[in-house]
Amino acid sequence: MILNLAAFILIPGYTLLFVRNFNLFSLNFSVIGNMLGRKLGFCLWGLMTGWYFYAVLSPISSRLKLPAFVRHLVHTALLLLFCAVTTPYLPEELPFKAFLHIVFAMAAALCLCLYLFFAAWYLRAEDRTAGLISLWCLAGIIAVSAALLILVGIVSSALEIFFTFSTVFLSRYLYGRTKRLISQSP
Protein backbone atom coordinates (compact mmCIF):
# COMPACT_ATOMS: atom_id res chain seq x y z
CA MET A 1 0.00 0.00 0.00
CA ILE A 2 2.78 2.46 0.92
CA LEU A 3 4.62 1.66 -2.32
CA ASN A 4 1.49 2.41 -4.35
CA LEU A 5 1.02 5.65 -2.43
CA ALA A 6 4.63 6.62 -3.15
CA ALA A 7 4.54 5.53 -6.81
CA PHE A 8 1.23 7.06 -7.82
CA ILE A 9 0.77 10.03 -5.48
CA LEU A 10 3.78 11.11 -3.39
CA ILE A 11 6.57 11.05 -5.98
CA PRO A 12 4.53 12.48 -8.88
CA GLY A 13 2.86 15.04 -6.62
CA TYR A 14 6.07 16.20 -4.98
CA THR A 15 7.94 16.25 -8.30
CA LEU A 16 5.29 18.50 -9.86
CA LEU A 17 5.19 20.66 -6.72
CA PHE A 18 8.99 21.00 -6.85
CA VAL A 19 8.97 22.37 -10.43
CA ARG A 20 5.79 24.44 -10.24
CA ASN A 21 6.10 28.00 -11.51
CA PHE A 22 9.15 27.10 -13.62
CA ASN A 23 9.42 26.59 -17.37
CA LEU A 24 9.63 22.84 -17.92
CA PHE A 25 11.58 23.18 -21.16
CA SER A 26 14.21 25.78 -20.27
CA LEU A 27 15.21 24.72 -16.75
CA ASN A 28 15.99 21.42 -15.09
CA PHE A 29 15.92 19.97 -11.58
CA SER A 30 19.59 20.85 -11.07
CA VAL A 31 19.09 24.54 -11.80
CA ILE A 32 15.87 24.71 -9.77
CA GLY A 33 17.33 22.68 -6.90
CA ASN A 34 20.35 24.93 -6.58
CA MET A 35 18.38 28.16 -6.44
CA LEU A 36 18.34 29.96 -3.12
CA GLY A 37 15.95 28.20 -0.76
CA ARG A 38 15.36 25.19 -3.05
CA LYS A 39 18.27 22.90 -2.03
CA LEU A 40 16.36 21.19 0.79
CA GLY A 41 13.44 20.50 -1.56
CA PHE A 42 15.84 19.01 -4.11
CA CYS A 43 17.42 16.80 -1.44
CA LEU A 44 13.96 15.70 -0.27
CA TRP A 45 13.04 14.75 -3.84
CA GLY A 46 16.27 12.74 -4.15
CA LEU A 47 15.68 11.02 -0.81
CA MET A 48 12.09 10.14 -1.67
CA THR A 49 12.85 8.73 -5.10
CA GLY A 50 15.97 6.97 -3.83
CA TRP A 51 14.05 5.32 -0.99
CA TYR A 52 11.32 4.25 -3.40
CA PHE A 53 13.72 2.65 -5.87
CA TYR A 54 15.54 0.84 -3.08
CA ALA A 55 12.28 -0.41 -1.54
CA VAL A 56 10.94 -1.66 -4.89
CA LEU A 57 14.05 -2.88 -6.69
CA SER A 58 15.61 -4.82 -3.81
CA PRO A 59 12.71 -7.32 -3.61
CA ILE A 60 12.74 -7.63 -7.41
CA SER A 61 16.43 -8.59 -7.20
CA SER A 62 15.65 -11.29 -4.63
CA ARG A 63 12.61 -12.66 -6.42
CA LEU A 64 14.36 -12.92 -9.77
CA LYS A 65 17.62 -14.10 -8.18
CA LEU A 66 19.54 -11.47 -10.12
CA PRO A 67 23.34 -11.77 -10.20
CA ALA A 68 25.35 -9.62 -7.81
CA PHE A 69 26.55 -7.21 -10.50
CA VAL A 70 22.93 -6.42 -11.43
CA ARG A 71 21.90 -5.94 -7.80
CA HIS A 72 24.86 -3.61 -7.34
CA LEU A 73 23.55 -1.42 -10.16
CA VAL A 74 20.74 -0.33 -7.80
CA HIS A 75 23.20 0.56 -5.03
CA THR A 76 25.44 2.35 -7.50
CA ALA A 77 22.51 4.31 -8.96
CA LEU A 78 21.39 5.36 -5.48
CA LEU A 79 24.89 6.42 -4.46
CA LEU A 80 25.24 8.41 -7.68
CA LEU A 81 21.81 10.01 -7.15
CA PHE A 82 22.90 11.04 -3.64
CA CYS A 83 26.12 12.49 -5.06
CA ALA A 84 24.21 14.35 -7.77
CA VAL A 85 21.69 15.85 -5.36
CA THR A 86 24.33 16.91 -2.83
CA THR A 87 26.89 18.24 -5.33
CA PRO A 88 26.07 21.84 -6.21
CA TYR A 89 25.17 22.70 -9.77
CA LEU A 90 26.52 26.22 -10.01
CA PRO A 91 28.37 26.30 -13.34
CA GLU A 92 29.37 29.97 -13.05
CA GLU A 93 30.82 29.74 -9.52
CA LEU A 94 31.84 26.07 -9.28
CA PRO A 95 32.32 24.70 -12.81
CA PHE A 96 34.10 21.47 -11.78
CA LYS A 97 31.44 20.60 -9.19
CA ALA A 98 28.75 21.39 -11.77
CA PHE A 99 30.47 19.01 -14.19
CA LEU A 100 30.60 16.31 -11.48
CA HIS A 101 26.91 16.90 -10.75
CA ILE A 102 26.07 16.21 -14.39
CA VAL A 103 28.26 13.09 -14.50
CA PHE A 104 26.69 11.74 -11.29
CA ALA A 105 23.13 12.38 -12.51
CA MET A 106 23.69 10.85 -15.95
CA ALA A 107 25.50 7.82 -14.50
CA ALA A 108 22.68 7.28 -11.97
CA ALA A 109 20.10 7.26 -14.76
CA LEU A 110 22.23 4.90 -16.84
CA CYS A 111 22.66 2.46 -13.92
CA LEU A 112 18.91 2.53 -13.29
CA CYS A 113 18.16 1.82 -16.97
CA LEU A 114 20.68 -1.03 -17.04
CA TYR A 115 19.14 -2.52 -13.90
CA LEU A 116 15.63 -2.26 -15.37
CA PHE A 117 16.85 -3.91 -18.57
CA PHE A 118 18.37 -6.87 -16.71
CA ALA A 119 15.35 -7.20 -14.41
CA ALA A 120 13.00 -7.24 -17.42
CA TRP A 121 15.29 -9.70 -19.22
CA TYR A 122 15.33 -12.09 -16.26
CA LEU A 123 11.57 -11.67 -15.77
CA ARG A 124 11.14 -12.71 -19.41
CA ALA A 125 12.42 -16.17 -18.49
CA GLU A 126 9.74 -16.52 -15.80
CA ASP A 127 6.85 -14.64 -17.41
CA ARG A 128 7.51 -14.02 -21.10
CA THR A 129 4.68 -11.53 -21.61
CA ALA A 130 5.51 -9.41 -18.56
CA GLY A 131 9.20 -9.44 -19.46
CA LEU A 132 8.54 -8.35 -23.04
CA ILE A 133 6.12 -5.63 -21.90
CA SER A 134 8.81 -4.37 -19.51
CA LEU A 135 11.48 -4.39 -22.21
CA TRP A 136 9.22 -2.50 -24.64
CA CYS A 137 8.34 0.01 -21.92
CA LEU A 138 12.01 0.57 -21.17
CA ALA A 139 12.72 1.03 -24.89
CA GLY A 140 9.89 3.58 -24.98
CA ILE A 141 11.28 5.41 -21.95
CA ILE A 142 14.70 5.64 -23.58
CA ALA A 143 13.23 6.70 -26.96
CA VAL A 144 10.99 9.42 -25.51
CA SER A 145 13.80 10.65 -23.25
CA ALA A 146 16.16 10.84 -26.24
CA ALA A 147 13.49 12.64 -28.29
CA LEU A 148 12.93 15.20 -25.52
CA LEU A 149 16.68 15.73 -25.23
CA ILE A 150 17.06 16.24 -28.98
CA LEU A 151 13.96 18.43 -29.39
CA VAL A 152 14.67 20.71 -26.44
CA GLY A 153 18.46 20.59 -26.68
CA ILE A 154 19.03 20.27 -22.92
CA VAL A 155 18.16 17.93 -20.08
CA SER A 156 14.97 19.77 -19.19
CA SER A 157 12.54 19.41 -16.31
CA ALA A 158 10.08 17.93 -18.80
CA LEU A 159 12.59 15.16 -19.57
CA GLU A 160 13.37 14.61 -15.89
CA ILE A 161 9.69 14.46 -14.97
CA PHE A 162 8.99 11.97 -17.75
CA PHE A 163 12.00 9.83 -16.81
CA THR A 164 11.16 9.88 -13.10
CA PHE A 165 7.48 9.02 -13.55
CA SER A 166 8.04 6.35 -16.17
CA THR A 167 10.85 4.56 -14.31
CA VAL A 168 8.85 4.69 -11.07
CA PHE A 169 5.83 3.17 -12.85
CA LEU A 170 7.93 0.55 -14.65
CA SER A 171 9.60 -0.39 -11.36
CA ARG A 172 6.20 -0.73 -9.73
CA TYR A 173 5.03 -2.96 -12.60
CA LEU A 174 8.10 -5.18 -12.25
CA TYR A 175 7.57 -5.34 -8.49
CA GLY A 176 3.96 -6.47 -8.96
CA ARG A 177 4.83 -9.04 -11.61
CA THR A 178 7.66 -10.54 -9.58
CA LYS A 179 5.49 -10.62 -6.46
CA ARG A 180 2.87 -12.50 -8.44
CA LEU A 181 5.51 -15.05 -9.53
CA ILE A 182 6.32 -15.84 -5.90
CA SER A 183 2.65 -16.29 -4.99
CA GLN A 184 2.14 -18.63 -7.97
CA SER A 185 5.13 -20.83 -7.10
CA PRO A 186 4.25 -24.32 -5.83
Secondary structure, DSSP 4 states (H G I P E B T S, - for coil): -HHHHIIIIIHHHHHHHHHTTS-TTT--HHHHHTSTTTHHHHHHHHHHHHHHHHHHHHHHHHHHT--HHHHHHHHHHHHHHHHHHHS---TTT-HHHHHHHHHHHHHHHHHHHHHHHHHHHHHHHH-HHHHHHHHHHHHHHHHHHHHHHHHHSS--HHHHHHHHHHHHHHHHHHHHHHHHHHHH--
